[in-house]
Each structure stands twice: as structure tokens, then as C-alpha cells.
């Protein structure tokens, strides 16, 4: 049976590599950060909810380049349009250190094979208006940022050397 999954920026990473197993190697070659896909826990958690658009942001590559590379590998036509994957990287006027009401370092959870989405979402729902939530992560948590944006939270991303990232979420 021929596979009919069309690779788009919204395609989930796990969905793509389950439909086309050869794409796992291509992803890892294209962005070495994707080597983490070999960890079964991360593969089953992070890869299940992360879109290729979000993965491109994590890997600091243009989403259209990643999608076109994957599509070429499986014989699909090139994707024409560019996709906006910008995240707020300039300090916003709402940021004031004294307004940080809660903080989480997701590294330990991720190292234990846990995904911090549920904890962060619960914390954000409990965040008082006008307050800030600080999230530290070993990579850009694009799916979390996108989810928080959909819930009307503002964000500010601070990328550090080595790929570590701090994201500040603000409750409007």
C-alpha cells in the first residue's frame, strides 16, 4: 500500500517518521539535535506533539528548507510558501524580574523521561494576571510556546550558549 501522508509544517515528527522511517536518518543528519529521537521516551512524548515547524525552530533551520528536504527524500513536490516561525526574542515591556511568580527547570523532568507540558500548562492556568512564569529548558520548547500562545499568553525567549533556553510567559 502506498503511503499518502503529505509532509507539511504541521505534520508531527513522530507521524512523519512512522509513515516514512527513512526520514529519521534525514532529520538527524539535517539537525544533529534530532539525535534525541532515538530515545524511546522522548520519541513517544516530544516527537508525538512536536510539529515539523516547531522542530525546525528548535533546530534553528528554516522550516521550508527542512520540509523541502524531507519531501525530496520521499518523492513529494517542493513546498513553495515560507512559514512564519518567529518567537519573541526581544525583551518586552511587560518583563520585570519582580513579577516572576513561578519558575520551572524542565531539564530534570526531561532527563527522567517525563514531558513538562502538563505541569507547565497547570502552572500557567494558575498564574495571576500580570505575572510571569519562567521556564528553563535544554532546547527551545516550541510546542509549549505555541500552546501557551493559543491560550493568549505572551512570551519572551532567551537563547543561551549551548542551546539552553529560558522562556518567560506573561499572563495578560
Rosetta blueprint (number, residue, H / E / L):
1 X L
2 X L
3 X L
4 X L
5 X L
6 X L
7 X L
8 X L
9 X L
10 X L
11 X L
12 X E
13 X H
14 X H
15 X H
16 X H
17 X H
18 X H
19 X H
20 X L
21 X L
22 X H
23 X H
24 X H
25 X H
26 X H
27 X H
28 X H
29 X H
30 X H
31 X L
32 X H
33 X H
34 X H
35 X H
36 X H
37 X H
38 X H
39 X L
40 X H
41 X H
42 X H
43 X H
44 X H
45 X H
46 X H
47 X H
48 X H
49 X H
50 X L
51 X E
52 X H
53 X H
54 X H
55 X H
56 X H
57 X H
58 X H
59 X H
60 X L
61 X L
62 X L
63 X H
64 X H
65 X H
66 X H
67 X H
68 X H
69 X H
70 X H
71 X H
72 X H
73 X H
74 X L
75 X L
76 X L
77 X L
78 X L
79 X L
80 X L
81 X L
82 X L
83 X L
84 X L
85 X L
86 X L
87 X L
88 X L
89 X L
90 X L
91 X L
92 X L
93 X L
94 X L
95 X L
96 X L
97 X H
98 X H
99 X H
100 X E
101 X E
102 X E
103 X E
104 X E
105 X E
106 X L
107 X H
108 X H
109 X H
110 X H
111 X H
112 X L
113 X L
114 X L
115 X L
116 X L
117 X H
118 X H
119 X H
120 X H
121 X H
122 X H
123 X H
124 X H
125 X H
126 X H
127 X L
128 X L
129 X L
130 X L
131 X L
132 X E
133 X E
134 X E
135 X E
136 X E
137 X E
138 X L
139 X L
140 X L
141 X L
142 X H
143 X H
144 X H
145 X H
146 X H
147 X H
148 X H
149 X H
150 X H
151 X L
152 X L
153 X E
154 X E
155 X E
156 X E
157 X E
158 X E
159 X E
160 X L
161 X H
162 X H
163 X H
164 X L
165 X E
166 X E
167 X E
168 X E
169 X E
170 X E
171 X E
172 X L
